[in-house]
Amino acid sequence: MEQRLARAFAFVEASFGDAQEMVVFTTELTSRTSSARYIAQYGSQSYFAHNQDMILSDRQRELRRRVEDLDV
C-alpha cells in the first residue's frame, strides 16, 4: 500500500506540482476512514512529507494573521 501512496503522490506532484491539488489530495486521504486508518496504523512517508507541508502552510498563515492583527 505504501508504494501505491508514493506513486499517487508522485503522480499528483508531477502533474500539478505542490499546489492546491496536492492539498486536496492529502486532505482527501486524511478525511477518508480507510486511508486515515491505514496511515495511522502503518504510517506513510509520502503522506507525512506532504502533510508536513500543509501544517507548515497553516502555521505560516496563522503567523501572518497574527502579525496583521498587531496593527503596528
MOMO-V876486 format. One record per backbone hydrogen bond with DSSP energy under -0.5 kcal/mol. CO is the residue of the C=O (numbers start at 1). NH is the residue of the N-H. E is the energy in kcal/mol with one decimal. If there is no record, write none. Layout:
co	nh	e
CO	NH	E
CO	NH	E
This chain:
co	nh	e
1	5	-2.4
2	6	-2.9
3	7	-2.4
4	8	-2.5
5	9	-2.8
6	10	-2.4
7	11	-2.5
8	12	-2.5
9	13	-2.5
10	14	-2.6
11	15	-2.5
12	16	-2.9
12	17	-0.5
13	17	-1.8
19	22	-1.0
19	23	-1.4
20	24	-2.8
21	25	-2.6
22	26	-2.7
23	27	-2.6
24	28	-2.6
25	29	-2.1
26	30	-1.9
27	31	-2.3
28	32	-1.8
32	36	-2.7
33	37	-2.6
34	38	-2.1
35	39	-2.7
36	40	-2.4
37	41	-2.1
38	42	-3.4
38	43	-0.6
39	43	-1.6
44	48	-2.8
45	49	-2.2
46	50	-1.8
47	51	-3.1
48	52	-2.1
49	53	-1.0
50	54	-1.6
51	55	-2.3
52	56	-2.5
53	57	-2.2
54	58	-2.5
55	59	-2.3
56	60	-2.5
57	61	-2.4
58	62	-2.2
59	63	-2.5
60	64	-2.4
61	65	-2.5
62	66	-2.2
63	67	-2.3
64	68	-2.6
65	69	-1.8
66	70	-0.6
67	70	-1.1
68	71	-0.9
